[in-house]
Amino acid sequence: MPSIKETALKHGLSPDAPVVSFEDVSISFEGNEVLRNVSFTVMPGETRMLLGPAGGGKSVLLKLVDGLLKPDSGRIFVFGEEI
């Protein structure tokens, strides 16, 4: 399995940029706020865990990273590229 840095270089992205970065990301569904002003950064080699109750926004956060959902506000970066 290729490393994160190898994958970044293969796609012409900076291997030293954060793997994922959220800047004040918010998203709501039908008036229900799911995520509000979420900010975090994951650097190469770091591991993070998502914990929370059912309906807490864990799956929504991952769908935002995958580009399956778009935030109402804020910015998301993958390897330094805004998605």
C-alpha positions in Angstrom: 0.0 0.0 0.0 1.5 3.4 -1.0 2.2 5.9 1.8 0.2 9.1 2.1 3.3 11.1 0.8 3.6 8.8 -2.2 -0.1 9.2 -3.0 0.1 13.0 -2.7 3.2 13.2 -5.0 1.5 10.9 -7.5 -1.4 13.4 -7.8 0.9 16.4 -7.9 -0.1 17.5 -4.4 2.1 18.7 -1.6 3.1 15.8 0.7 3.9 18.2 3.6 0.4 19.8 3.5 -2.2 18.7 6.0 -3.9 15.5 4.8 -7.3 17.1 5.7 -8.1 20.5 7.1 -11.6 21.9 8.0 -11.9 25.7 8.6 -15.1 26.8 10.3 -17.3 24.2 8.5 -21.0 24.2 9.1 -23.8 22.2 7.5 -27.5 21.9 8.2 -30.3 19.7 6.9 -33.9 20.9 6.8 -33.1 23.6 9.4 -31.3 21.1 11.8 -27.7 22.2 12.4 -25.5 19.1 12.2 -22.0 20.7 12.3 -21.3 24.2 13.4 -17.9 26.0 12.9 -15.9 22.8 12.9 -12.1 23.3 12.5 -9.4 20.7 12.7 -6.2 19.6 10.9 -4.8 16.1 10.3 -1.1 16.1 9.3 0.7 13.3 7.5 1.4 10.4 9.9 -1.3 11.5 12.4 -4.3 9.4 13.3 -7.6 10.7 14.4 -10.8 9.0 15.7 -14.4 10.2 15.4 -16.4 9.5 18.5 -20.0 10.7 19.3 -23.6 9.6 19.7 -25.8 8.5 16.8 -26.8 11.6 14.8 -23.8 13.5 16.0 -22.4 14.3 12.5 -19.7 11.7 12.2 -20.9 10.3 8.8 -21.7 13.8 7.6 -18.1 14.9 8.3 -16.7 11.9 6.3 -19.1 12.6 3.4 -17.8 16.2 3.4 -14.2 15.0 3.1 -15.3 12.6 0.3 -17.0 15.5 -1.5 -20.4 13.8 -1.3 -21.8 16.8 0.5 -21.0 20.5 0.3 -20.8 22.6 3.5 -23.1 25.5 4.0 -20.1 27.6 5.1 -16.4 27.1 5.7 -13.6 25.5 3.7 -12.3 22.0 3.4 -8.8 21.1 2.1 -7.3 17.8 1.2 -3.5 17.9 0.7 -3.7 21.6 0.6 -6.3 21.7 -2.2 -9.7 23.2 -1.5 -12.5 20.8 -2.3 
